[in-house]
């Protein structure tokens, strides 16, 4: 295979007629055939099992003020050759930029005319609009948010990229269908794992056979093999049975009336269903900086230690008199974690605060040691308030992101954190910023206390360890009690805490 002037491909084939028969403008030259190096032609050749690279690699001037990594170019190339596909690149590898470049190239070539980005509400501005401005600032972009009429007006304006949240699709579905969107990019696509939901059925009406669809997530089938069904049904319907029950029988085995476990062949079945797909892990992206995990032991105050022991003794007595359930174990473990974090919510709803001087001292040490800004993930809201007061009093410019901060305010804080000197520290409730947001102005993450969710833990850490990061990243885990150490150990070994909750709780009581 030879490529001439990034415009034509010369192929030496045993049977050149099979190419000339399906690509009208191709020409035979002896036993060779010359084919225009275009997206449509390359896709046809791919279907004939003739591997030719995407013309984006030779024809596209990668827009934006950044140089794409090798894996990003490979991802963009893959997407341009697949009308319906999955991108499973791990968090922080820059898959958003890859999708933007691929879409921009297809727009340049007239393959598509309009792009719809479907994503969580929290990242419409802070991630997608910001990245489009960075990587495709020559394109028109709008965010379809607000009232139904406002969304309709925005769609009708004809911007090349329109960003909308999941539930917004249903609100203006007819307008989207009529809006000429011939590429739909679905971010954090695991929200469409269940094909029985109204959300899934609504999107499926939008992505007809002629529409390009790229579904992106770093965690496909994160909880169970059956989670692959809804995704595959959208992109690769021929790869899965018509009905969910049949797919479940392929990947799971029923062991009791209410319990199913994965079959030994489940991974292979899911892999086949979730095709065509591309995936890069951080380990495969050699040009990304390293991520270092550090444990920092923190001494509990006398007050914390006393209350921790009293509460643990109470739980031991409870466990001796009744069977431990997952729900009870989770609630009680959460209370033990709250003590270490600095504030516990009593059974009457009151908040009991503890002295956090030891933990706070270690936090200040980490902040002072960091060469860049710092993210501090704090699972409990009241603990965030305590920290915010102390850091502000000590002259550390600090902002807070939790569930009470609206989307507009959140976007403003994220933008200032990325582009301005202040704030230096961002206190975040993990669930409020675990997806999609790029916070590479920081290279240090501090976990004030652990989350119980493996997915939240991984996603939150990926806020700094992503494309655009030019420093080695450090994750510092503050741990002062046995429950914290045990939870972190599970998370670092990629074990979901909830799946081991009863065993973990019993071990703690022993």
C-alpha positions as CSV (number, residue, x, y, z in Angstrom):
1,X,0.0,0.0,0.0
2,X,1.2,3.5,-0.9
3,X,-0.4,6.9,-0.2
4,X,0.2,9.7,-2.7
5,X,0.1,13.3,-1.6
6,X,-2.4,12.4,1.2
7,X,-5.0,12.1,-1.6
8,X,-4.9,8.6,-3.1
9,X,-4.1,5.1,-2.1
10,X,-2.4,2.6,-4.4
11,X,-3.2,-1.0,-3.5
12,X,-1.7,-4.2,-4.9
13,X,-4.4,-6.8,-4.9
14,X,-5.0,-10.3,-6.2
15,X,-8.4,-9.3,-7.3
16,X,-8.6,-5.6,-7.9
17,X,-12.1,-6.0,-9.6
18,X,-13.7,-6.4,-6.2
19,X,-12.6,-2.9,-5.3
20,X,-13.5,-1.2,-8.7
21,X,-16.9,-2.9,-8.6
22,X,-17.9,-1.1,-5.3
23,X,-15.9,2.1,-5.5
24,X,-16.9,3.7,-8.8
25,X,-14.1,6.3,-9.1
26,X,-11.3,3.7,-8.4
27,X,-9.1,2.8,-11.3
28,X,-7.0,-0.3,-12.2
29,X,-3.4,0.1,-13.1
30,X,-2.2,-3.3,-14.1
31,X,-2.6,-5.6,-11.1
32,X,-3.0,-2.5,-8.8
33,X,-5.9,-0.2,-8.1
34,X,-5.9,3.5,-7.3
35,X,-8.5,4.7,-4.8
36,X,-9.3,8.2,-3.5
37,X,-8.2,8.4,0.1
38,X,-11.4,9.6,1.6
39,X,-13.6,8.6,4.6
40,X,-16.2,6.8,2.6
41,X,-13.7,4.9,0.4
42,X,-11.6,3.9,3.4
43,X,-14.7,2.6,5.2
44,X,-15.7,0.5,2.2
45,X,-12.1,-0.9,2.0
46,X,-12.3,-1.8,5.7
47,X,-15.5,-3.7,5.0
48,X,-13.6,-5.6,2.3
49,X,-11.0,-6.5,5.0
50,X,-8.5,-4.2,3.3
51,X,-6.8,-2.2,6.1
52,X,-6.2,1.4,5.1
53,X,-5.6,4.1,7.8
54,X,-8.1,6.8,8.2
55,X,-7.4,9.9,6.0
56,X,-7.6,12.0,9.2
57,X,-4.0,11.0,9.9
58,X,-2.7,12.6,6.7
59,X,-5.2,15.3,5.9
60,X,-6.2,16.9,9.2
61,X,-4.6,19.8,10.9
62,X,-5.2,19.0,14.6
63,X,-7.0,22.1,15.9
64,X,-6.4,23.7,19.2
65,X,-3.3,24.9,21.0
66,X,-2.3,21.4,22.1
67,X,-0.4,18.5,20.4
68,X,-2.5,15.3,20.5
69,X,-1.0,12.3,22.1
70,X,-0.5,9.2,19.9
71,X,-3.4,7.3,21.5
72,X,-5.7,10.3,20.8
73,X,-4.8,10.3,17.1
74,X,-5.5,6.5,17.0
75,X,-8.8,7.0,18.8
76,X,-9.9,9.8,16.4
77,X,-8.9,7.7,13.4
78,X,-10.9,4.7,14.7
79,X,-14.0,6.9,15.3
80,X,-13.9,8.4,11.8
81,X,-14.1,4.9,10.3
82,X,-17.0,3.6,12.4
83,X,-20.5,5.1,12.1
84,X,-21.6,3.4,15.3
85,X,-18.9,2.6,17.8
86,X,-17.8,2.6,21.4
87,X,-14.9,4.5,23.0
88,X,-13.9,2.9,26.3
89,X,-10.7,4.8,26.9
90,X,-10.0,5.1,30.6
91,X,-10.7,8.3,32.5
92,X,-8.2,11.0,32.0
93,X,-6.8,9.8,28.6
94,X,-8.4,12.6,26.6
95,X,-11.2,10.8,24.8
96,X,-13.4,14.0,24.7
97,X,-10.7,15.7,22.6
98,X,-10.4,12.7,20.4
99,X,-14.1,12.7,19.7
100,X,-14.1,16.5,19.0
101,X,-11.2,16.1,16.5
102,X,-12.9,13.2,14.7
103,X,-16.2,15.1,14.5
104,X,-14.4,18.2,13.3
105,X,-12.7,16.3,10.5
106,X,-16.0,14.7,9.4
107,X,-17.6,18.2,9.3
108,X,-14.7,19.4,7.2
109,X,-15.2,16.6,4.7
110,X,-19.0,17.0,4.6
111,X,-19.6,13.5,5.9
112,X,-21.8,15.0,8.7
113,X,-23.3,18.4,9.1
114,X,-24.3,18.7,12.8
115,X,-23.2,17.1,16.1
116,X,-25.3,16.5,19.2
117,X,-23.5,15.9,22.4
118,X,-25.5,14.1,25.1
119,X,-23.9,14.3,28.6
120,X,-24.6,14.8,32.3
121,X,-25.9,18.3,33.2
122,X,-22.9,18.9,35.5
123,X,-20.4,18.8,32.6
124,X,-22.2,20.5,29.8
125,X,-20.3,23.8,30.3
126,X,-17.3,22.8,32.5
127,X,-16.2,19.9,30.3
128,X,-17.8,19.8,26.8
129,X,-18.2,23.5,26.0
130,X,-14.8,24.3,27.5
131,X,-13.1,21.5,25.5
132,X,-14.9,22.5,22.3
133,X,-13.6,26.0,22.8
134,X,-10.1,24.6,23.3
135,X,-10.0,22.0,20.5
136,X,-12.4,23.3,17.9
137,X,-12.8,27.0,18.6
138,X,-13.6,27.7,15.0
139,X,-16.9,25.8,15.4
140,X,-20.2,27.2,16.6
141,X,-21.3,25.7,19.9
142,X,-24.5,26.1,22.0
143,X,-25.8,24.5,25.2
144,X,-29.5,23.5,25.0
145,X,-30.5,24.1,28.6
146,X,-33.4,25.9,30.3
147,X,-37.1,25.8,29.5
148,X,-38.5,23.7,26.7
149,X,-39.0,26.8,24.5
150,X,-35.5,28.0,25.1
151,X,-34.1,24.6,24.2
152,X,-36.1,24.6,21.0
153,X,-34.8,28.1,20.1
154,X,-31.2,27.0,20.6
155,X,-31.6,23.9,18.5
156,X,-33.2,25.9,15.7
157,X,-30.3,28.4,15.7
158,X,-28.3,25.8,13.7
159,X,-25.0,25.6,15.7
160,X,-22.6,22.9,14.5
161,X,-22.3,21.5,18.0
162,X,-25.2,21.4,20.4
163,X,-24.8,20.1,24.0
164,X,-27.8,18.7,25.9
165,X,-28.3,16.7,29.1
166,X,-29.8,13.3,29.2
167,X,-33.3,14.2,30.3
168,X,-33.3,17.2,28.0
169,X,-33.4,14.9,25.0
170,X,-36.9,13.8,25.9
171,X,-38.1,17.4,26.3
172,X,-37.3,18.4,22.7
173,X,-37.0,15.0,21.0
174,X,-39.1,16.1,17.9
175,X,-36.9,19.1,17.4
176,X,-33.7,17.1,17.7
177,X,-35.0,14.6,15.1
178,X,-35.8,17.4,12.8
179,X,-32.6,19.3,13.6
180,X,-30.3,17.5,11.1
181,X,-28.0,16.0,13.8
182,X,-26.2,13.2,11.9
183,X,-23.7,12.5,14.7
184,X,-24.7,11.9,18.3
185,X,-21.9,11.6,20.9
186,X,-23.1,10.1,24.2
187,X,-20.7,10.8,27.1
188,X,-20.8,8.7,30.3
189,X,-22.8,6.2,28.3
190,X,-23.4,3.9,31.2
191,X,-26.5,5.9,31.9
192,X,-28.0,4.0,29.0
193,X,-27.2,0.5,30.2
194,X,-30.9,-0.4,30.7
195,X,-32.8,-0.7,27.5
196,X,-36.2,-0.7,29.4
197,X,-35.9,2.9,30.6
198,X,-37.7,5.8,29.0
199,X,-34.3,7.6,28.7
200,X,-32.9,4.7,26.6
201,X,-36.0,4.4,24.4
202,X,-36.0,8.2,23.8
203,X,-32.4,8.3,22.6
204,X,-33.0,5.2,20.5
205,X,-35.6,7.1,18.5
206,X,-33.0,9.8,17.7
207,X,-30.2,7.5,16.6
208,X,-31.6,5.9,13.5
209,X,-29.7,3.6,11.1
210,X,-28.2,6.6,9.1
211,X,-27.1,8.5,12.2
212,X,-23.5,8.3,13.5
213,X,-23.4,7.3,17.1
214,X,-20.3,7.2,19.4
215,X,-20.9,6.1,23.0
216,X,-18.1,6.9,25.4
217,X,-17.4,5.7,28.9
218,X,-14.3,4.6,30.8
219,X,-16.3,2.0,32.8
220,X,-18.3,-0.3,30.5
221,X,-20.4,-2.9,32.4
222,X,-18.9,-1.5,35.6
223,X,-21.3,-3.3,38.0
224,X,-22.4,-6.4,36.1
225,X,-22.1,-8.1,32.7
226,X,-25.8,-7.4,32.0
227,X,-25.1,-3.7,32.0
228,X,-23.6,-4.2,28.5
229,X,-27.0,-5.0,27.1
230,X,-28.5,-1.5,26.7
231,X,-25.2,-0.1,25.2
232,X,-24.9,-3.0,22.7
233,X,-28.6,-2.8,21.8
234,X,-28.0,0.9,20.8
235,X,-24.8,0.5,18.8
236,X,-24.5,-3.2,17.9
237,X,-28.1,-4.7,18.0
238,X,-27.1,-7.7,15.9
239,X,-24.5,-8.6,18.6
240,X,-27.1,-9.3,21.3
241,X,-30.4,-11.2,21.5
242,X,-33.6,-9.3,20.9
243,X,-34.7,-9.7,24.5
244,X,-32.8,-8.8,27.7
245,X,-33.7,-12.2,29.4
246,X,-31.9,-14.1,26.6
247,X,-28.8,-12.0,27.0
248,X,-28.9,-12.4,30.8
249,X,-29.0,-16.2,30.3
250,X,-25.8,-15.8,28.1
251,X,-23.7,-14.0,30.7
252,X,-25.2,-15.0,34.1
253,X,-26.2,-18.1,36.0
254,X,-29.0,-18.2,38.5
255,X,-27.8,-19.7,41.9
256,X,-30.7,-18.9,44.1
257,X,-34.2,-17.4,43.5
258,X,-32.8,-13.9,43.8
259,X,-29.1,-14.2,43.1
260,X,-27.3,-14.4,39.7
261,X,-23.6,-14.6,39.2
262,X,-21.5,-14.1,36.0
263,X,-20.7,-17.1,33.9
264,X,-17.0,-18.0,33.2
265,X,-17.6,-16.9,29.6
266,X,-19.3,-13.6,30.5
267,X,-16.2,-11.4,29.8
268,X,-15.8,-12.9,26.3
269,X,-19.6,-12.5,25.5
270,X,-19.6,-8.9,26.7
271,X,-16.5,-8.1,24.7
272,X,-18.1,-9.5,21.5
273,X,-21.4,-7.5,22.2
274,X,-19.6,-4.2,22.8
275,X,-18.1,-3.9,19.3
276,X,-16.8,-2.1,17.4
277,X,-14.8,-0.5,20.2
278,X,-11.5,1.1,21.1
279,X,-9.9,1.2,24.6
280,X,-6.8,2.7,26.0
281,X,-5.8,2.4,29.6
282,X,-3.5,5.0,31.3
283,X,-0.8,2.3,31.4
284,X,-0.9,2.1,27.6
285,X,-0.6,5.9,27.2
286,X,3.1,6.1,28.0
287,X,3.2,9.8,27.5
288,X,0.8,10.5,30.4
289,X,2.5,11.4,33.7
290,X,2.6,8.9,36.5
291,X,0.0,8.7,39.3
292,X,1.4,8.1,42.8
293,X,-0.7,6.9,45.8
294,X,0.4,7.8,49.3
295,X,-1.0,6.8,52.7
296,X,-0.7,9.5,55.4
297,X,-1.4,8.2,58.9
298,X,-3.4,10.7,61.0
299,X,-3.7,10.5,64.7
300,X,-7.2,10.7,66.0
301,X,-7.8,13.2,68.8
302,X,-8.7,11.9,72.3
303,X,-12.3,12.9,71.7
304,X,-12.5,11.1,68.4
305,X,-10.8,7.9,69.8
306,X,-13.1,7.8,72.8
307,X,-16.3,8.2,70.7
308,X,-15.0,5.7,68.1
309,X,-14.5,3.1,70.8
310,X,-17.8,3.8,72.4
311,X,-19.7,3.5,69.1
312,X,-17.8,0.3,68.1
313,X,-18.6,-1.3,71.5
314,X,-22.3,-0.5,70.9
315,X,-22.2,-2.1,67.5
316,X,-20.5,-5.2,68.9
317,X,-23.4,-5.6,71.3
318,X,-25.9,-5.1,68.5
319,X,-24.2,-7.7,66.3
320,X,-24.3,-10.2,69.1
321,X,-28.1,-10.0,69.4
322,X,-29.1,-10.0,65.7
323,X,-28.0,-10.9,62.2
324,X,-25.9,-8.3,60.5
325,X,-27.5,-7.0,57.3
326,X,-25.8,-5.1,54.5
327,X,-28.0,-2.0,55.2
328,X,-27.1,-2.0,58.9
329,X,-23.4,-2.6,58.2
330,X,-23.3,0.3,55.7
331,X,-25.1,2.7,58.1
332,X,-22.8,1.8,61.1
333,X,-19.6,1.9,59.1
334,X,-20.6,5.3,57.8
335,X,-20.9,6.6,61.3
336,X,-17.4,5.3,62.1
337,X,-16.1,7.1,59.0
338,X,-17.9,10.3,60.0
339,X,-16.1,10.3,63.4
340,X,-12.7,10.3,61.6
341,X,-13.8,13.0,59.2
342,X,-14.8,15.4,62.0
343,X,-18.6,15.4,62.4
344,X,-21.2,12.7,63.0
345,X,-24.9,12.8,62.3
346,X,-26.8,11.5,65.4
347,X,-29.9,9.4,65.2
348,X,-32.0,12.5,65.9
349,X,-30.4,14.4,63.0
350,X,-28.2,16.6,65.1
351,X,-24.5,17.1,64.2
352,X,-21.8,16.3,66.7
353,X,-18.5,18.0,65.8
354,X,-15.1,16.7,66.8
355,X,-11.7,18.4,67.1
356,X,-9.9,17.8,63.7
357,X,-6.6,19.5,64.5
358,X,-4.4,16.5,63.8
359,X,-6.0,15.7,60.4
360,X,-6.0,19.4,59.5
361,X,-2.3,19.7,60.3
362,X,-1.5,16.9,57.9
363,X,-3.7,18.5,55.2
364,X,-1.9,21.8,55.6
365,X,1.4,20.0,55.2
366,X,0.3,18.4,51.9
367,X,-1.0,21.7,50.6
368,X,2.3,23.4,51.4
369,X,4.2,20.6,49.8
370,X,2.2,20.7,46.5
371,X,3.8,22.4,43.5
372,X,0.4,23.2,42.1
373,X,-3.2,23.5,43.3
374,X,-4.9,20.9,45.5
375,X,-8.2,19.0,45.3
376,X,-9.6,17.8,48.6
377,X,-12.4,15.2,48.4
378,X,-14.5,15.2,51.5
379,X,-17.4,12.7,51.6
380,X,-19.5,14.4,54.3
381,X,-21.0,17.9,53.8
382,X,-20.6,19.1,57.4
383,X,-17.0,18.2,57.4
384,X,-16.6,20.3,54.2
385,X,-18.1,23.3,56.1
386,X,-15.6,22.8,59.0
387,X,-12.7,22.6,56.6
388,X,-13.8,25.7,54.6
389,X,-14.0,27.8,57.7
390,X,-10.5,26.7,58.9
391,X,-8.7,27.1,55.6
392,X,-10.3,30.5,55.0
393,X,-9.3,31.6,58.5
394,X,-5.7,30.5,57.7
395,X,-5.7,32.6,54.5
396,X,-5.8,29.7,52.1
397,X,-8.0,30.7,49.1
398,X,-10.7,28.0,49.0
399,X,-13.9,27.2,47.2
400,X,-16.5,24.5,47.8
401,X,-18.3,22.1,45.4
402,X,-21.1,20.0,46.8
403,X,-24.6,19.1,45.9
404,X,-26.0,22.5,47.0
405,X,-23.9,24.4,44.4
406,X,-25.9,25.0,41.2
407,X,-24.5,24.2,37.7
408,X,-23.7,27.8,36.8
409,X,-21.9,28.5,40.0
410,X,-20.1,25.1,39.7
411,X,-18.9,25.9,36.2
412,X,-17.6,29.3,37.3
413,X,-15.6,27.8,40.2
414,X,-14.1,25.1,37.9
415,X,-13.1,27.7,35.3
416,X,-11.4,29.9,37.9
417,X,-9.7,27.0,39.4
418,X,-8.3,26.1,36.0
419,X,-7.4,29.6,34.8
420,X,-6.8,31.9,37.7
421,X,-4.4,32.0,40.7
422,X,-7.3,31.5,43.1
423,X,-8.7,29.4,44.5
424,X,-5.7,27.4,45.5
425,X,-7.7,24.6,47.1
426,X,-11.0,23.1,46.0
427,X,-13.1,21.2,48.6
428,X,-15.3,18.7,46.8
429,X,-18.0,16.2,47.8
430,X,-16.8,13.3,45.5
431,X,-20.2,12.6,44.0
432,X,-20.5,16.2,42.9
433,X,-17.4,16.2,40.6
434,X,-16.6,12.6,39.8
435,X,-17.4,12.7,36.1
436,X,-16.2,14.6,33.1
437,X,-14.6,17.6,34.7
438,X,-10.9,18.4,33.9
439,X,-9.0,19.9,36.9
440,X,-5.4,19.7,35.7
441,X,-4.5,22.9,37.5
442,X,-4.0,20.6,40.4
443,X,-1.6,17.7,40.6
444,X,-2.4,16.7,44.1
445,X,-5.6,15.0,45.4
446,X,-6.2,14.6,49.1
447,X,-8.9,12.2,50.3
448,X,-10.0,13.6,53.7
449,X,-11.9,10.4,54.1
450,X,-12.7,7.5,51.8
451,X,-15.8,7.0,49.6
452,X,-17.5,3.6,49.6
453,X,-17.9,3.7,45.8
454,X,-15.2,2.3,43.7
455,X,-16.4,4.0,40.5
456,X,-16.6,7.4,42.4
457,X,-13.1,6.9,43.7
458,X,-11.6,6.1,40.3
459,X,-13.5,8.9,38.5
460,X,-12.6,11.5,41.2
461,X,-8.9,10.7,40.9
462,X,-9.1,11.0,37.2
463,X,-10.0,14.7,37.5
464,X,-6.3,15.6,37.7
465,X,-4.7,12.6,35.9
466,X,-5.9,13.3,32.4
467,X,-4.8,14.7,29.1
468,X,-3.3,18.2,29.6
469,X,-1.6,17.2,32.9
470,X,2.1,17.9,32.7
471,X,3.1,17.0,36.2
472,X,3.3,13.7,38.1
473,X,0.1,13.4,40.1
474,X,-0.2,12.4,43.8
475,X,-3.2,11.0,45.6
476,X,-2.9,11.4,49.4
477,X,-5.2,9.3,51.5
478,X,-5.6,10.5,55.1
479,X,-6.4,7.6,57.4
480,X,-6.6,7.7,61.2
481,X,-9.0,4.8,62.0
482,X,-9.1,1.1,61.1
483,X,-12.3,1.5,59.1
484,X,-10.6,4.1,56.9
485,X,-7.6,1.9,56.3
486,X,-9.7,-1.1,55.4
487,X,-11.9,0.8,52.9
488,X,-8.9,2.4,51.2
489,X,-7.3,-1.1,50.9
490,X,-10.4,-2.4,49.1
491,X,-10.6,0.6,46.8
492,X,-6.9,0.5,45.9
493,X,-7.3,-3.2,45.0
494,X,-10.3,-2.3,42.8
495,X,-12.8,-4.1,45.0
496,X,-16.2,-2.5,45.4
497,X,-16.7,-1.8,49.1
498,X,-20.5,-2.6,48.9
499,X,-19.8,-6.1,47.7
500,X,-17.8,-6.8,50.8
501,X,-19.7,-4.7,53.3
502,X,-20.8,-7.4,55.7
503,X,-17.5,-9.2,55.8
504,X,-15.7,-5.8,56.2
505,X,-18.0,-4.8,59.1
506,X,-17.6,-8.0,61.0
507,X,-13.8,-7.8,60.6
508,X,-13.9,-4.3,62.1
509,X,-15.9,-5.4,65.0
510,X,-13.6,-8.4,65.7
